[in-house]
């Protein structure tokens, strides 16, 4: 097992602070330039579209895996059963909403439905913003951790990404399939050597500005397992951070809950790759992506590269965002 001094030395080697300026809040997304976006568009040859987002509902993994987060709660404010009875029930109330409903329902046949949702911003398929993780009192690029307040993140928040967007060449490395398993063995971390082997076997090369997408099979297995808490996940070894840094990868996403391996590899450090990537490198994590249909198609046609379009929501000051990534082939 590695130690904290090994972690600190690696952090120094991969740190991108100041690389794109002292005020930069985009990190490795800076590696996605206009030429990269244009090149990714040329990968769309068959017109295939794959939505990689999870369902935002009560059956998602967060209620099982992260006790401080809940699955989304979806509520209707007006539904198809209300009709005239609704207007009758609220008529005479001294309330703006009641007045509005009464006016609408009393003036013609038009009716409508309306709803809202309550959820953690990392309730299902998501991006981690660079402000999500920090250590030693500092965020990415040396911004103080105190720049995240009860009002939200004033530095490295998810809405900063709107300046750049997230559209680039995506590359799927299907580790579960590479291992010949339905779900990658959770006792074995995914190493740089294994990622290189999976890439070589499928004939793809990773390069600057690419978005690495890793399938472990965990997401598909979660919904097939009666006792869902028993579904352990394989993930990237913390050593993959330096490997991705060397390749100038723009972002990384996976079908598990944390991207990285859950079994400790560095003594005294919880989720060391989160710290290296988000805080030191400035690399965003995509988590809980549904890669099942995409992986099956890649295995069928042998094409493991695609255009990936995955903008987060522009939630001012947020440290994460729901996302419905789209892969186009």
Secondary structure, 3 states (H helix, E strand, C coil): CECHHHHHHHHHHHCCCECCECCCCCHHHHHCCHHHHHHHHCCCCCCCEEECCCCCCCCCCHHHHCCCCCCCEEEEEECCCCHHHHHHHHCCCCCHHHHHHHHHHCCCCCCCCEEEEECCCCCCCEEECCCCCCECCECHHHCEHHHEECCEECCCCHHHHHHCCCEEEEEEEEHHHHCCCCCCCCCCCECHHHHHHHHHHHCCCCCCCCEEEEECCHHHHHCCCCCHHHCCCCCECCCHHHHHHHHCCCEEEECCCCCECCCCCECCCCCHHHHHHHHHHCCEEEECCCCHHHHHHHHHHCCCEEEEECCCCCCCCCCEEECCCEEEC
